[in-house]
Every structure is written in C-alpha cells, then in structure tokens.
Amino acid sequence: MTKTNIGEFIAALRKSSGYTQQEVADRLGVSNKTVSSWETGASCPDISMLPSIAELFGVTCDELLRGERIPADEPPQIAERKREKALAFRTARYKNSASTAALVSVGLSAAGVLLTLVLGIGANRSNLGFWIGTIFLLAAVLTVCIWCGRIRFLAFCGGEEESPTELRGYIFRMQGRALLFCAAAFGFILPHAFAPSSNAGMFLYSALTWGAYCAAAAFLLAGLIYLIVKTYSRAFPAEQQEKRRRTLRHALFTFGPATLLTVGWVIFATYWVDTYDGHSPAWLVFLFFAVPVLLFAAAATAFFLCRRAYKRRKQ
C-alpha cells in the first residue's frame, strides 16, 4: 500500500464514475484541494474516510488500501482443480518422505549386518559384532517408526486438508517392509550371539549358512505378524478387508506345511554339525524360531478351519 497507488486508484474510480473533483469533495465533505492531494499522492485519505469513499465508488476498503480491485472468486471447477493439484503434490511429497524413511532404515540395518560380519569373521569378535549390529538395528526400527509417525501426523492430524486414503496404506507398507528387513537382518546376525566366547569368531560358511536360515525364519515370522496387522489395520479401506482376510487365510494354510518342512531340515542338519550339543546353532535356531513358529502356525490353522466349519454349519 502506497499513497501513489491509492491516489491513482481514486482518480481512476472518479473518472469512471463521471465525477469531478469538486463533486467528490462535496459528497465527502472535504475540500477540492484535499481530493486533488489524494489523487496526486501528496497525502492519503484518513482511515475514517475510507468507508465513505468505498461506498461512493462501489468498492471495498480492502480494494482502496490495495489500490486495485480484488478479482472475483474463481469458478468452482478451476478452484477444485487447483485443490486437487495441491493435494496430489502434498501426497507425493509424503510418499517420497515415507520411501526415504524406509531406505534410511534399510541402510542402517545393512550397515549393522556388515559390521557384525566384519567383527565376527574378520576380527574374531562375534559377540561384540552382534551387539553393535543390534544397536544399528534398533536405530533402524526407531528411525522408520518415528519418521512414519511424523508423516501420519502431518498428513492426517496436522490441520491440513484430508489426504487420500491410499496414502495411509502406502505409509503402512513402507514402514512394514522396512521392519521386515530389520527382522531378517536381526535373524542373520543372531548366530553371532552364541559364539563359544567373546574372543571367538564364526567361520564364514557357518555365519552365512546359519545366518541365512535365521534370517528366513525371522522374516517368515515377522511376515505373518505383518499380514495379521495389515488385515485388521484401519490404514486400508474397509471394502478391501474381506480380500485381505482371504490372503491371510491362504498365507496361514501355506505357512504351516512350509514350517514343517523347515523344521525337518533343521533336525536333519543338526546331525551334520561338528559341534553337535545343546548349544549348537542348529538347536538354538530350532528352539527359538522353529518351535514357536510351528505351534503358532498349527494353532492359527486349526482356528481358521474350525471357524470355517462353524460358518458353513450356521448357513
């Protein structure tokens, strides 16, 4: 707002209305020189005069202060397109942020696995490597959880316009996949925690073999939990819930036999371990992963079979 802009605007309004400076002065109760000083920018109308000037020329006080007419509201179609464009841009920004959070988490997990292998195999400090790797994995879990939680708050609880529903599902998937990778990474470094002593390391073959199996077992168990949480999560539309339930049932029915085969492989592999005793990696894997997974898969399968039979009988 400047005196010149206001003066030029008043002059343009006066001329378009067909008034002379004297007529304007008479209507406003001021002198001709006062109106002239307004139009030349030598002075500015008193704020108490603005409503009278606005009423005389059919404008608003805001338009007088801005020195120009404020354009009328945009057509609804144009405003809606702009709103949708802004919403799409913000959604893409949140998706990129969620993807970045997942990548950072995966990078921390990979760094933890690499450090564990270097310390366990290269420096013969498997126990130390396991704990350092665990610290990196905890940092990875906290990073993706806090980061994705912040994105959810900004997108849905931060006072902005409602974001699309599919954004909730995307954030959930990115966070879930990062946590699945963290679970697999933890399983991979777990055998290093059971090295005979703090100064002993694992051979490359043993570290990779048992690490790969533990990673697979941890991934299967975490994947099952992920499917259960995803099935009953509010991050996805309610109309897709039945489809997710069918997916969960199919996963459970295939998970049971796969677990039985895996346990059989573990039992067979223990006879080929040179350090065959109660503290061998094979038996530790069997006790801490295979047995709980097997029992859970069997119980879940029995539950869904009984539930299906009950529904059929009820129908």
C-alpha positions, 0 to 999 in steps of 0.5 A: 500500500502506497499513497501513489497507488491509492491516489491513482486508484481514486482518480481512476474510480472518479473518472469512471464514475463521471465525477469531478473533483469538486463533486467528490469533495462535496459528497465527502465533505472535504475540500477540492484541494484535499481530493486533488492531494489524494489523487496526486499522492501528496497525502492519503485519505484518513482511515475514517474516510475510507468507508465513505469513499468505498461506498461512493465508488462501489468498492471495498476498503480492502480494494482502496488500501490495495489500490486495485480491485480484488478479482472475483472468486474463481469458478468452482471447477478451476478452484477444485482443480487447483485443490486437487493439484495441491493435494496430489503434490502434498501426497507425493511429497509424503510418499517420497518422505515415507520411501526415504524413511524406509531406505534410511532404515534399510541402510542402517540395518545393512550397515549393522549386518556388515559390521557384525560380519566384519567383527565376527569373521574378520576380527574374531569378535562375534559377540561384540559384532552382534551387539553393535549390529543390534544397536544399528538395528534398533536405530533402524526400527526407531528411525522408520517408526518415528519418521512414519509417525511424523508423516501420519501426523502431518498428513492426517492430524496436522490441520491440513486438508484430508489426504487420500486414503491410499496414502495411509496404506502406502505409509503402512507398507513402507514402514512394514517392509522396512521392519521386515528387513530389520527382522531378517537382518536381526535373524542373520546376525543372531548366530553371532550371539552364541559364539563359544566366547567373546574372543571367538569368531564364526567361520564364514560358511557357518555365519552365512549358512546359519545366518541365512536360515535365521534370517528366513525364519525371522522374516517368515515370522515377522511376515505373518505378524505383518499380514495379521496387522495389515488385515485388521489395520484401519490404514486400508479401506474397509471394502478391501478387508474381506480380500485381505482376510482371504490372503491371510487365510491362504498365507496361514494354510501355506505357512504351516506345511512350509514350517514343517518342512523347515523344521525337518531340515533343521533336525536333519542338519543338526546331525551334520554339525561338528559341534553337535550339543545343546548349544549348537546353532542348529538347536538354538535356531530350532528352539527359538524360531522353529518351535514357536513358529510351528505351534503358532502356525498349527494353532492359527490353522486349526482356528481358521478351519474350525471357524470355517466349519462353524460358518458353513454349519450356521448357513 
